[in-house]
Amino acid sequence: MRPAQCGGTAHHGLVLAAAGLAVLLAATVLAALAALTEKAVEGGIQRRLARDLHHSRRSPRDAAARRS
């Protein structure tokens, strides 16, 4: 093998390694974003359920007082 061929092969390997690291980093960032989104959705659902539960426990007298 000539030295020029070795250099090209080494460069090709470095490029593939860099591309692999970039893909790994992108996958890690996407997984983190998905986890944050899931937590945000869960938090929103919990707040909505708590609000709905709070509103459903009010008496009809409270509802009439709020309307007037």
C-alpha positions in Angstrom: 0.0 0.0 0.0 1.4 3.4 -0.9 1.5 6.2 1.7 -1.1 8.3 -0.2 -3.6 5.5 0.1 -3.0 5.1 3.8 -3.5 8.8 4.4 -6.8 8.7 2.5 -8.0 5.7 4.4 -7.1 7.3 7.8 -8.9 10.5 6.8 -12.0 8.5 5.7 -12.0 6.7 9.1 -11.8 10.0 10.9 -14.7 11.4 8.9 -16.8 8.3 9.7 -15.9 8.5 13.4 -16.9 12.2 13.5 -20.1 11.5 11.7 -20.9 8.7 14.2 -20.2 11.0 17.1 -22.5 13.7 15.6 -25.3 11.1 15.2 -24.8 9.9 18.8 -24.9 13.5 20.1 -28.0 14.3 18.1 -29.8 11.2 19.4 -28.8 12.1 22.9 -30.2 15.6 22.5 -33.5 14.3 21.0 -33.9 11.8 23.8 -33.4 14.6 26.4 -35.9 16.8 24.6 -38.4 14.0 24.5 -38.0 13.4 28.2 -38.5 17.1 29.0 -41.6 17.2 26.8 -43.1 14.2 28.5 -42.5 15.7 31.9 -44.1 19.0 30.7 -47.2 17.2 29.4 -47.5 15.2 32.6 -47.3 18.3 34.6 -50.0 20.0 32.5 -52.3 17.0 32.8 -51.8 16.9 36.6 -52.6 20.7 36.9 -55.7 20.3 34.6 -57.0 17.3 36.6 -56.4 19.1 39.9 -58.2 22.2 38.6 -61.1 20.1 37.3 -61.3 18.3 40.6 -61.3 21.5 42.5 -64.1 23.0 40.3 -66.2 19.8 40.6 -66.1 20.0 44.4 -67.6 23.4 44.7 -71.2 23.6 45.8 -74.0 24.9 43.6 -74.3 27.8 46.0 -70.7 28.8 45.3 -71.4 28.7 41.6 -74.5 31.0 42.0 -72.4 33.4 44.1 -69.7 33.5 41.4 -72.3 34.3 38.7 -73.8 37.3 40.5 
